[in-house]
Amino acid sequence: MRTVTAYRGTVSRSPAFLAALASLAVPGLDPASVQAVQTDPLRGTAVAFVTDAVGRRWVVRCPLSAAAGARLDAAARMAAAVSGRVSVQVPRPSGTVEVDHGPALVSPFLPGVAFDLAGLPAGPGLAGHLGRVIAEIHGLDRRLVDELGGPVYDADGARTARLADLDRAATTGHVPASLLERWEKALDDVTLWRFAPTVVHGGLTTGAVLADFADPTTTASGSIAALLGWDDTKVADPADDFAALVSEAHPSAVDSVIEAYANARPEGVDPHLRRRALLSSEFAMVRRLLVAVSVDDPDHVRWHATRLRRLAGEVADDDFAPEAPALPRVKPTVVALDDEEAARLGEADRHTQAWDASATQEFTSPTLIARAPEPGSRVTEPSGAPDALDRPATAATDQPGSDESPVQPDSEESLSNGDGPQQPA
């Protein structure tokens, strides 16, 4: 990766400026066009697509604040560290240019399309591949994160971080009391917080996962092509990488992902992973609210407060209750009988079978048909990145107070003009 310290001055958001950064960062990159420029005031970035003279596509991410610069730098260093250690592509920068607020990153446009986790099909295909990719991430050497200065939490530290978020949320006055009580009970349940920390991506939300589809008409034909993000990678609770799945995907698809994940993890899966994943997804909504409060954005504060009030009316008291353990199978005991005992028991067994047959015909109604549960389940807000503001927003609902976030994400997907593959930042 090439780093250039060639620009000092006021950062511009114009297409020409971002194209110039691309040409400075990557030798031989001759910009021919800039497809789009989008800024995200909460994440503090400007993003654009650049097509060069030979038709290659590039993504330029430029920080507009010091905090955004720190996130981009963390993402670049982590992507470089995990590249080649996982079986999918990551947005490893080809070059950077130092601007006032940190590094502007220039990366190749990755293949694949973003898909909605709500449409993830159950089965060993796309869901199974996602589970195996998550297992690869969780199997990475923890020293990767430690050497790059990333956060490292043990189980107690992860719980303490949640408690700190809970205290901050309570002080805003925008979180319903029923949710505060709900989360406090979950955090007080020490059985939940017994897990082995792993490397976690931290931002596996809709839009961060890119897939290839052999048949574009069905998601069942897909495989994972790339994972974006990596600015919130840390050593923490493995359940964090399942948060968006349990809140958005159908339960049968979640089962497929976790089954594939468990089969790929020699350590197995702790029994409370799904429960903590649900808690993590709800806390992602809290973190969005806290970010909006910290940057004094009243529109986003109102919107996220509305989402939390809606969540308070959707949750159930037993959401965090332990799953009932499976009944153990008892191995039958074989007892040796003499000929007289065997004959006597055989005669009794024939009488029993005859009674069972008549009873079945008399008492079983042919109209009793077992019905599968209706598909779908309660959906809560996705998690992922530290402030989870990289979820793609649609033009139709991009207003505060609507059912979708008003945030304009740092998203390559939303910048695409629809010609060819789409992907978020």
VEXLO-148641 format. One line per 2 residues: number of its first residue (from 1); their letters; for each residue z, x, y of C-alpha. Coordinates in Angstrom, 1 decimal. Layout:
REM residues N
NUM) A) Z X Y  ... $
//
This chain:
REM residues 425
1) MR) 0.0 0.0 0.0  -0.9 1.3 3.4 $
3) TV) 1.5 1.0 6.3  0.2 1.4 9.9 $
5) TA) 2.4 1.6 13.0  -0.5 1.0 15.3 $
7) YR) 0.4 -2.1 17.3  3.2 -2.5 19.8 $
9) GT) 3.2 -5.3 22.3  3.5 -9.1 22.4 $
11) VS) 2.6 -10.7 19.1  -0.2 -13.2 19.4 $
13) RS) -1.0 -16.1 17.2  -4.7 -16.2 17.9 $
15) PA) -7.2 -15.9 15.0  -8.8 -12.7 16.6 $
17) FL) -5.4 -11.0 16.7  -4.5 -11.7 13.1 $
19) AA) -8.0 -10.6 12.0  -7.5 -7.4 13.9 $
21) LA) -4.2 -6.8 12.1  -6.0 -7.2 8.8 $
23) SL) -8.6 -4.6 9.7  -5.8 -2.2 10.8 $
25) AV) -3.8 -2.7 7.6  -6.6 -2.4 5.0 $
27) PG) -9.1 0.4 5.2  -12.7 -0.8 5.0 $
29) LD) -11.7 -4.5 5.7  -14.4 -5.7 8.2 $
31) PA) -13.3 -9.3 9.2  -16.2 -11.8 9.3 $
33) SV) -14.2 -15.0 9.8  -10.8 -16.4 10.1 $
35) QA) -10.4 -19.7 8.3  -7.1 -21.0 9.9 $
37) VQ) -4.0 -20.1 11.7  -0.7 -21.9 11.2 $
39) TD) 2.7 -21.2 12.5  6.0 -22.3 11.2 $
41) PL) 8.7 -22.3 13.9  11.6 -22.5 11.4 $
43) RG) 10.3 -19.7 9.1  9.0 -17.8 12.1 $
45) TA) 5.6 -16.8 10.8  2.0 -17.1 11.6 $
47) VA) -0.4 -17.2 8.6  -4.2 -17.0 8.4 $
49) FV) -7.0 -16.6 5.9  -9.5 -13.8 6.7 $
51) TD) -12.8 -13.4 5.0  -14.4 -10.0 5.2 $
53) AV) -18.0 -8.9 5.4  -18.4 -8.7 1.6 $
55) GR) -16.9 -12.1 0.9  -13.4 -11.1 -0.1 $
57) RW) -10.6 -13.3 1.1  -7.3 -12.1 2.5 $
59) VV) -4.0 -13.6 3.6  -2.3 -12.3 6.8 $
61) RC) 1.3 -13.1 7.4  2.7 -12.1 10.8 $
63) PL) 6.4 -12.4 11.7  7.3 -14.1 15.0 $
65) SA) 11.0 -13.3 14.8  13.2 -10.5 13.5 $
67) AA) 14.6 -12.7 10.7  11.0 -13.5 9.6 $
69) GA) 10.2 -9.8 9.7  13.2 -9.1 7.4 $
71) RL) 12.1 -11.8 4.9  8.5 -10.6 4.8 $
73) DA) 9.7 -7.0 4.3  12.0 -8.1 1.4 $
75) AA) 9.1 -10.1 -0.2  6.7 -7.2 0.0 $
77) RM) 9.1 -4.7 -1.5  10.1 -7.1 -4.3 $
79) AA) 6.5 -8.1 -5.1  5.7 -4.4 -5.4 $
81) AV) 8.6 -3.8 -7.8  7.9 -6.7 -10.2 $
83) SG) 4.1 -6.3 -10.2  3.1 -5.3 -13.7 $
85) RV) 6.5 -6.2 -15.1  5.6 -9.9 -15.4 $
87) SV) 2.5 -11.3 -17.0  1.3 -13.2 -13.9 $
89) QV) 0.0 -12.0 -10.5  2.2 -11.7 -7.5 $
91) PR) 1.2 -11.4 -3.8  1.5 -7.6 -3.5 $
93) PS) 0.4 -6.5 -0.1  -2.6 -4.1 0.2 $
95) GT) -1.4 -3.0 3.6  1.0 -3.7 6.4 $
97) VE) 1.0 -3.3 10.2  4.3 -2.8 12.1 $
99) VD) 4.6 -5.2 15.0  7.5 -6.0 17.3 $
101) HG) 9.4 -8.1 14.7  8.7 -6.1 11.6 $
103) PA) 5.8 -5.8 9.1  2.7 -8.0 9.2 $
105) LV) 1.5 -8.2 5.6  -2.1 -8.4 4.4 $
107) SP) -2.6 -9.4 0.7  -5.5 -10.4 -1.4 $
109) FL) -6.0 -14.1 -1.9  -4.7 -14.8 -5.4 $
111) PG) -6.6 -17.0 -7.9  -5.2 -20.3 -9.0 $
113) VA) -4.3 -23.6 -7.4  -0.9 -25.0 -6.5 $
115) FD) 0.1 -28.1 -8.5  2.8 -30.7 -8.0 $
117) LA) 5.8 -30.2 -10.3  6.0 -34.0 -10.5 $
119) GL) 2.8 -34.0 -12.5  3.8 -31.2 -14.9 $
121) PA) 2.8 -32.4 -18.4  5.2 -32.1 -21.3 $
123) GP) 4.3 -29.9 -24.2  3.7 -26.3 -25.1 $
125) GL) 0.8 -25.8 -22.7  1.5 -25.4 -19.0 $
127) AG) 5.2 -26.3 -19.2  5.7 -23.9 -22.1 $
129) HL) 3.9 -21.1 -20.2  6.1 -21.8 -17.2 $
131) GR) 9.2 -21.5 -19.3  8.1 -18.2 -20.8 $
133) VI) 7.2 -16.8 -17.3  10.7 -17.7 -16.1 $
135) AE) 12.2 -16.0 -19.1  10.2 -12.8 -18.1 $
137) IH) 11.7 -12.9 -14.7  15.2 -13.4 -16.0 $
139) GL) 14.7 -10.5 -18.4  13.9 -8.0 -15.6 $
141) DR) 16.3 -5.1 -15.2  19.0 -6.1 -12.7 $
143) RL) 18.8 -2.7 -11.2  15.4 -3.6 -9.6 $
145) VD) 17.3 -5.9 -7.2  20.2 -3.6 -6.7 $
147) EL) 18.0 -0.6 -5.8  16.1 -2.7 -3.2 $
149) GG) 19.3 -3.8 -1.6  19.0 -7.5 -2.7 $
151) PV) 21.9 -9.8 -3.1  23.9 -9.6 -6.4 $
153) YD) 26.2 -12.4 -7.4  28.3 -12.8 -10.5 $
155) AD) 29.3 -16.3 -11.7  32.3 -16.4 -9.4 $
157) GA) 30.3 -15.1 -6.5  27.7 -17.8 -7.0 $
159) RT) 30.4 -20.5 -7.0  32.0 -18.9 -3.8 $
161) AR) 28.6 -19.0 -2.0  28.2 -22.7 -2.9 $
163) LA) 31.7 -23.4 -1.5  30.8 -21.6 1.7 $
165) DL) 27.7 -23.8 2.1  29.8 -26.8 1.4 $
167) DR) 32.3 -25.9 4.2  29.5 -25.3 6.7 $
169) AA) 27.8 -28.6 5.7  31.0 -30.5 6.3 $
171) TT) 31.3 -29.1 9.9  27.9 -30.4 10.9 $
173) GH) 29.0 -34.1 10.5  25.6 -34.9 9.0 $
175) VP) 26.5 -35.0 5.3  27.9 -38.2 3.8 $
177) AS) 31.5 -37.9 2.6  30.6 -39.1 -0.9 $
179) LL) 28.3 -36.1 -1.3  30.9 -33.7 -0.1 $
181) ER) 33.3 -35.1 -2.6  30.7 -35.1 -5.4 $
183) WE) 29.9 -31.4 -4.8  33.6 -30.4 -4.5 $
185) KA) 34.3 -31.9 -7.9  31.4 -30.0 -9.5 $
187) LD) 32.5 -26.7 -7.9  36.0 -27.3 -9.2 $
189) DV) 34.8 -27.7 -12.7  35.2 -24.1 -14.0 $
191) TL) 33.3 -24.9 -17.2  30.1 -25.1 -15.2 $
193) WR) 30.5 -21.5 -13.9  30.4 -19.5 -17.1 $
195) FA) 27.0 -17.9 -17.3  25.4 -14.5 -17.4 $
197) PT) 23.7 -13.6 -14.1  20.1 -12.6 -14.2 $
199) VV) 17.3 -11.7 -11.8  16.0 -15.0 -10.3 $
201) HG) 12.9 -15.6 -8.3  14.8 -18.0 -6.0 $
203) GL) 11.8 -20.0 -4.8  10.1 -21.7 -7.7 $
205) TT) 9.2 -24.9 -5.9  6.0 -27.0 -5.8 $
207) GA) 3.5 -24.8 -4.1  5.0 -21.4 -5.2 $
209) VL) 3.5 -21.7 -8.7  -0.3 -21.2 -9.0 $
211) AD) -2.2 -22.3 -12.2  -5.6 -21.9 -13.7 $
213) FA) -7.1 -25.0 -15.4  -9.7 -24.7 -18.2 $
215) DP) -10.5 -28.4 -17.6  -9.9 -29.3 -13.9 $
217) TT) -9.6 -33.0 -14.8  -6.3 -32.5 -16.8 $
219) TA) -3.2 -30.4 -16.1  -2.6 -30.1 -19.8 $
221) SG) -5.3 -27.4 -19.9  -3.5 -25.2 -17.4 $
223) SI) -1.7 -21.8 -17.6  0.3 -20.0 -14.9 $
225) AA) -1.8 -17.6 -12.9  0.5 -16.4 -10.1 $
227) LL) 3.9 -16.8 -8.5  4.3 -16.6 -4.7 $
229) GW) 7.3 -16.1 -2.6  9.8 -13.4 -3.8 $
231) DD) 11.7 -13.2 -0.5  14.8 -14.7 -2.0 $
233) TK) 14.8 -12.8 -5.2  18.4 -11.8 -6.2 $
235) VA) 20.7 -11.4 -9.2  22.4 -14.8 -9.5 $
237) DP) 22.6 -18.0 -11.5  19.5 -18.5 -13.8 $
239) AD) 19.8 -22.2 -13.2  18.5 -21.7 -9.6 $
241) DF) 15.0 -21.2 -11.0  15.1 -24.7 -12.6 $
243) AA) 16.4 -26.6 -9.6  13.0 -27.9 -8.4 $
245) LV) 12.0 -28.7 -12.0  15.0 -30.9 -12.7 $
247) SE) 14.6 -32.8 -9.4  10.9 -33.3 -9.4 $
249) AH) 9.4 -33.0 -13.0  9.7 -35.7 -15.7 $
251) PS) 12.6 -35.1 -18.0  10.3 -34.5 -21.0 $
253) AV) 8.5 -31.8 -19.1  11.8 -30.2 -18.2 $
255) DS) 12.7 -30.3 -21.9  9.4 -28.4 -22.7 $
257) VI) 10.1 -25.8 -20.1  13.7 -25.2 -21.2 $
259) EA) 12.7 -25.1 -24.9  10.1 -22.4 -24.3 $
261) YA) 12.5 -20.5 -22.0  15.2 -20.6 -24.7 $
263) NA) 12.9 -19.4 -27.4  11.8 -16.5 -25.2 $
265) RP) 15.4 -15.5 -24.3  17.2 -13.6 -27.1 $
267) EG) 20.5 -14.4 -25.3  19.9 -18.1 -25.6 $
269) VD) 20.7 -20.7 -22.9  24.1 -21.6 -21.7 $
271) PH) 24.9 -25.3 -22.2  25.4 -26.2 -18.6 $
273) LR) 22.2 -24.7 -17.2  20.6 -28.1 -16.5 $
275) RR) 23.7 -29.5 -14.7  23.9 -26.5 -12.4 $
277) AL) 20.2 -26.7 -11.8  20.7 -30.3 -10.5 $
279) LS) 23.5 -29.1 -8.3  21.3 -26.2 -7.0 $
281) SE) 18.6 -28.7 -6.1  21.0 -30.8 -4.0 $
283) FA) 22.4 -27.7 -2.2  18.8 -26.7 -1.3 $
285) MV) 18.8 -29.8 0.9  22.0 -28.7 2.5 $
287) RR) 20.6 -25.3 3.3  17.6 -26.9 5.0 $
289) LL) 19.9 -28.9 7.2  22.0 -25.7 8.0 $
291) VA) 18.8 -23.8 9.0  17.7 -26.7 11.3 $
293) VS) 21.2 -26.7 12.9  21.2 -23.0 13.3 $
295) VD) 17.9 -22.9 15.2  18.9 -26.1 17.2 $
297) DP) 15.9 -28.2 16.0  17.1 -31.8 16.5 $
299) DH) 14.0 -33.4 14.9  14.6 -31.5 11.7 $
301) VR) 18.3 -32.1 11.8  17.7 -35.8 12.0 $
303) WH) 15.2 -35.7 9.2  17.3 -33.7 6.8 $
305) AT) 20.4 -35.8 7.6  18.3 -38.9 6.7 $
307) RL) 17.3 -37.3 3.4  21.0 -36.6 2.6 $
309) RR) 22.0 -40.2 3.3  19.3 -41.4 1.0 $
311) LA) 20.5 -39.0 -1.7  24.0 -40.3 -1.4 $
313) GE) 22.6 -43.7 -2.4  20.6 -42.4 -5.4 $
315) VA) 23.1 -40.2 -7.2  25.2 -41.3 -10.1 $
317) DD) 28.8 -40.4 -10.8  28.1 -39.0 -14.2 $
319) DF) 25.2 -36.7 -13.2  27.4 -33.6 -13.7 $
321) AP) 29.1 -34.9 -16.8  28.8 -32.6 -19.9 $
323) EA) 26.2 -33.5 -22.4  27.5 -34.9 -25.6 $
325) PA) 27.6 -32.2 -28.3  25.3 -32.8 -31.2 $
327) LP) 27.1 -33.9 -34.4  27.2 -31.1 -37.0 $
329) RV) 25.2 -31.7 -40.2  27.5 -31.6 -43.2 $
331) KP) 26.1 -29.8 -46.2  26.4 -32.0 -49.3 $
333) TV) 28.8 -30.8 -52.0  27.3 -30.6 -55.5 $
335) VA) 29.8 -31.6 -58.3  29.1 -31.0 -62.0 $
337) LD) 29.5 -34.2 -64.1  29.7 -34.6 -67.8 $
339) DE) 27.2 -36.9 -69.6  29.6 -40.0 -69.7 $
341) EA) 30.4 -39.8 -66.0  26.7 -39.3 -65.0 $
343) AR) 25.7 -42.4 -67.0  28.5 -44.5 -65.4 $
345) LG) 27.5 -43.4 -61.9  23.8 -44.0 -62.6 $
347) EA) 24.5 -47.6 -63.6  26.5 -48.2 -60.4 $
349) DR) 23.8 -46.6 -58.3  21.2 -49.0 -59.7 $
351) HT) 23.3 -52.0 -58.7  23.8 -50.5 -55.2 $
353) QA) 20.1 -50.0 -54.6  19.3 -53.6 -55.7 $
355) WD) 21.9 -54.9 -53.2  20.5 -52.7 -50.4 $
357) AS) 17.0 -54.0 -51.0  18.0 -57.6 -50.8 $
359) AT) 20.2 -57.1 -47.8  17.4 -55.3 -45.9 $
361) QE) 15.0 -58.2 -46.5  17.6 -60.8 -45.5 $
363) FT) 19.1 -59.2 -42.3  16.4 -57.0 -40.8 $
365) SP) 14.3 -58.8 -38.1  10.6 -57.8 -38.0 $
367) TL) 10.6 -58.4 -34.2  13.1 -55.6 -33.4 $
369) IA) 10.9 -52.8 -32.0  12.3 -49.7 -30.6 $
371) RA) 11.0 -49.1 -27.1  10.6 -45.6 -25.5 $
373) PE) 12.3 -45.3 -22.1  10.1 -45.9 -19.1 $
375) PG) 8.7 -42.7 -17.7  10.1 -41.3 -14.4 $
377) SR) 13.6 -40.6 -13.2  15.5 -40.2 -9.9 $
379) VT) 13.8 -37.5 -7.7  15.7 -35.4 -5.3 $
381) EP) 14.6 -32.8 -2.8  13.2 -29.5 -4.2 $
383) SG) 14.9 -26.1 -3.9  13.7 -22.7 -4.0 $
385) AP) 13.4 -20.3 -1.2  16.6 -19.7 0.8 $
387) DA) 15.8 -22.4 3.3  13.2 -24.2 1.0 $
389) LD) 10.9 -24.7 4.0  7.8 -23.5 2.1 $
391) RP) 7.1 -26.8 0.6  3.6 -27.9 1.5 $
393) AT) 3.5 -30.8 4.0  0.7 -33.3 4.0 $
395) AA) -1.1 -34.4 7.1  -0.4 -38.1 6.4 $
397) TD) 3.4 -37.6 6.5  3.9 -34.7 8.7 $
399) QP) 6.3 -36.4 11.1  10.1 -36.4 11.3 $
401) GS) 11.6 -39.5 9.8  8.8 -39.9 7.2 $
403) DE) 9.2 -39.4 3.4  7.9 -35.9 3.6 $
405) SP) 9.1 -32.9 5.6  7.9 -32.4 9.1 $
407) VQ) 7.9 -28.7 8.6  4.6 -26.9 8.8 $
409) PD) 5.1 -24.5 5.9  4.1 -20.9 5.6 $
411) SE) 1.5 -22.1 3.2  -1.9 -20.8 2.2 $
413) ES) -2.4 -24.2 0.5  -2.1 -26.1 3.7 $
415) LS) -4.4 -23.6 5.5  -7.3 -24.1 3.0 $
417) NG) -10.2 -26.2 4.2  -10.7 -27.6 0.7 $
419) DG) -13.6 -25.3 -0.3  -12.4 -23.4 -3.3 $
421) PQ) -8.9 -22.6 -4.6  -5.8 -23.4 -2.6 $
423) QP) -2.5 -21.8 -2.6  0.7 -21.6 -0.6 $
425) A) 2.2 -18.5 1.0 $
//
